[in-house]
Amino acid sequence: MTAGTTEEPQKLDRRVIEIGGVLIAGMLMPVLDSTIVNVALDSLSRDLDASLPDTQWVVTGYLLAVAIVIPITGWAMDRFGSKRTWVTAVTLFALGSALCATAWSIESLIAFRILQGLGGGMLLPAGQAMLARAAGPANMGRAMTILGVPMLIGPILGPVLGGLLVEYGSWHWIFLVNVPVGVLAVALALWRLPGERDLYDPGRLDTLGLALLSLSLASLLYGLSEASSKGGFGEPTVLWPLAGGVVGLGLYTWHSLAAGARSIIDVRLLGDRLFASGALALFLTAIGLFGGMLLLPLYYQTVRGEGALDAGLLLVPQGLGAIISMVVAGRLTDRLGAGYVVPVGVALAMLGTLPFTQLDIDTSYVWLSCALFVRGMGLGAIMMPTISSAYQHLSKDRVSRASPTLSAIQQVGASLGSALLVTVLTRQFADRMGAEGVSSQGGGADKISSLSPRARQVVGPELADAYGSAFWVAFALTALILVPAFFLPRLKRGERGKAGQAGAPDRPGQPGQDQSPPPS
């Protein structure tokens, strides 16, 4: 489709729905896996005779592998095709899961988790790119709603499933459960995903850019992970990786501007106002709302004394709210534009977060469940419209390079949000304990979660107040989403029912200038 043409948003094509269903089967694995593994860290530490800091590398190693592989995903899709890239990613993740279940030591488990992360890191950007290409701009909002199912529901169901597996089984099952899902996802992909007709000539692999960007992202995410575990940004093990990551990103930006479309991810994409606005809104959403997801189960477990399973069940209302709002928000985004939908979602998310700023040791579960339902509605009305607007005006050949950019931004934002909110939580808790004449130094979320039941009864009111302060920060960060939301697309009255432009035609120097012909 050439620039300037429009499409009427119609009922989603059956082919788009089928592709979305296949992608859900694959994407649900890594989204569930991350929260399930967090629930099982204590069990892993005991059974593998490892210290908790060593066991934490089960999470950190996976996270670093994800950071390393995200940048190459777009190039791989252009070079080998989306279908081959997707099948490879799912296979790596399922194989890594099977090997994790056979781990005989903490070192072997960490190594297998890295293999798992290499597959998991490609799934989100590859899935977004495939669905964006298949749907086209006219139906982008509803298409991205399909991918919202694993992205928003996974973190809610993960603790429930993890609690069940750990409580009634063994830690091996948190990895084995991925294997049949992975086999099914590969079979569905081979059967229903379209053939390699979306190949573009990506040129030679930008090895220098890949090294710079992958190492920079890994350094950033490692520093943020350390900040979460230590409850602050002042430690050398936090500051040096963060500084290295920021410097590395600066060097990569200079390299990408010089290399242009030949770079592994073209930073000139951020020169597109809609893409930049969507990317910034996604970053702030990941900081405020996804960071807050870490605090929710922690409050139920550390202040209220609930187990992992019950804490997970208490988060279900947020998932239900997200499901309802995603369906409505997707339709409204295609008809009205994300610029009208996202501010309403921000208002709902702020309204749902507000009760958590007033937490106490006996706050009504019914009241908090109602608040979580509203918060979930806000999250569903922000996340997918924001992502769909970022893709709205991109031509198909640029989508494969845009999707890793958004995935990296979302990953860094979620890690930054977690680190910020955990830092506020631990510092506020230490201040309140200090005011009571009790010394409490640093520690991070792990130290708070390891408090004994007797200690929790004594410090419960101070800890609840600290959670309230952290949620005030989450509330403010959520409000910031309104700034980029102002620049998201709004369809005028005469344009309603029509989509935005499909994107400019390929330009010289852009990937896709020489498209490979469809296979015979």
HELIX and SHEET records of a PDB file:
HELIX    1   1 ARG A   14  VAL A   39  1                                  26    
HELIX    2   2 LEU A   41  ASP A   47  1                                   7    
HELIX    3   3 LEU A   52  PHE A   80  1                                  29    
HELIX    4   4 SER A   82  ALA A  101  1                                  20    
HELIX    5   5 ILE A  106  ALA A  135  1                                  30    
HELIX    6   6 PRO A  137  ASN A  139  5                                   3    
HELIX    7   7 MET A  140  TYR A  168  1                                  29    
HELIX    8   8 TRP A  173  LEU A  176  1                                   4    
HELIX    9   9 ASN A  178  ARG A  192  1                                  15    
HELIX   10  10 THR A  207  LYS A  230  1                                  24    
HELIX   11  11 PRO A  236  ALA A  259  1                                  24    
HELIX   12  12 GLY A  260  ARG A  262  5                                   3    
HELIX   13  13 VAL A  267  GLY A  271  5                                   5    
HELIX   14  14 ARG A  273  THR A  285  1                                  13    
HELIX   15  15 ALA A  286  PHE A  290  3                                   5    
HELIX   16  16 GLY A  291  THR A  302  1                                  12    
HELIX   17  17 ALA A  308  LEU A  314  1                                   7    
HELIX   18  18 VAL A  316  LEU A  336  1                                  21    
HELIX   19  19 ALA A  338  THR A  353  1                                  16    
HELIX   20  20 LEU A  354  GLN A  358  5                                   5    
HELIX   21  21 TYR A  365  TYR A  391  1                                  27    
HELIX   22  22 LYS A  396  ALA A  435  1                                  40    
HELIX   23  23 ALA A  445  SER A  449  1                                   5    
HELIX   24  24 PRO A  453  ALA A  479  1                                  27    
HELIX   25  25 LEU A  482  ALA A  485  1                                   4    
HELIX   26  26 ARG A  493  GLU A  495  5                                   3    
END                                                                             
